[in-house]
């Protein structure tokens, strides 16, 4: 049997539509408007939406101020005036009384309380703001030091390659011997009584080590030593897995119960019965249930 029930956007009941002053939707006339699909499901000329733009907020303020009641605004008059305006303005959509009352008790009262608080504290805030922004408060502060600005000045151009000093070259045999013995010989204090000659010899040896060719040779030698050391190490043995035993008779692969205790045909190690299921797999330190 067919039914008229729908899900999602529900149609506005006929009585509420008439009491709120809403016109009925016509697909031939009202299909070119914004949100026409929502209006077609609701069955109204304009879509029924909550207050969501500046024009509707201004319209709500004007209608509430002109339709005040004893306890709250007269919603019947406000909703009729609202929907009449919505028929002529595209920025205003239809409303029902629940939409207007919800906005009034929520955002409208919150903004009203904020404005009332700002109005009551205007004099106090004015004095505090004047004290905070008073220029006399910055007079005792010392003046910030500023470095004088100067343009970037280059007195000469780039240095030529011929004028750059080059480190003394070392022979290949000496460099290779030094590279092999540099990481093997420990540090020994110098016994040379002449500090000048010692510093000169140390500076010359450091220049030899800092030469690009010697550095590359040292790196290559260290890499070769590391590769040879790793090649001589024995390969790690795979870890052997412990033999799985039957929890009933404690036998290994000779018993079918090492995979499933129900397949074990041997007597229990605790009670000696064949029909026993053995110890609990989570409490192997305790005897079987026939003993306990």
BELURKA-V681452 format. One line per field, one symbol per residue. ss: DSSP state (H for helix, E for strand, - for the rest). psi: psi as a letter, one per 40 degrees, with the letter a starting at -180 (. if undefined). burial: 1 if it has 9 or more other ideal C-beta (glycine too) atoms within 8 Angstrom, else 0. A space follows every 50 residues. Layout:
ss->???
psi->???
burial->???
This chain:
ss->-------------HHHHHH----E-----------HHHHHHH-E---E-- ---HHHHHHHHHHHHH--------HHHHHHHHHHHH-------E--HHHH HHHHHHHHHHHHHHHHHHHH-HHHHHHHHHHH--HHHH------------ ---------------------HHHHHHHHHHH------------HHHHHH HHHHHHHHHH-HHHHHHHHHHHHHHHHHHHHH------------------ -----HHH--HHH-----------------------------
psi->hiieiiibhiihiddddddefiiihhdddeeeiifddddddefidiihii heiddddddddddddefiaddiigdddddddddddddehdehiiiidddd ddddecddddddddddddddedddddddddddeheededeiihhhhhihi ihhhdiaiiiddehhiihiiidddddddddededhihhihehehdddddd dddddddddeiddddddddddddddddddddeiihhiihhhihhihedef ibeeheeddhdeeheiiiedeeideieaihdegeeiiiddd.
burial->00000000000100011001010010000100101101111111111110 10001110110011001000001010011111111100000111111011 11110001100000000100000010000000000000000000000000 00000000000000000001000111011001000000000000000100 00010011101011101100110000000000000000000000111110 110010110010010101011000010110000000010100
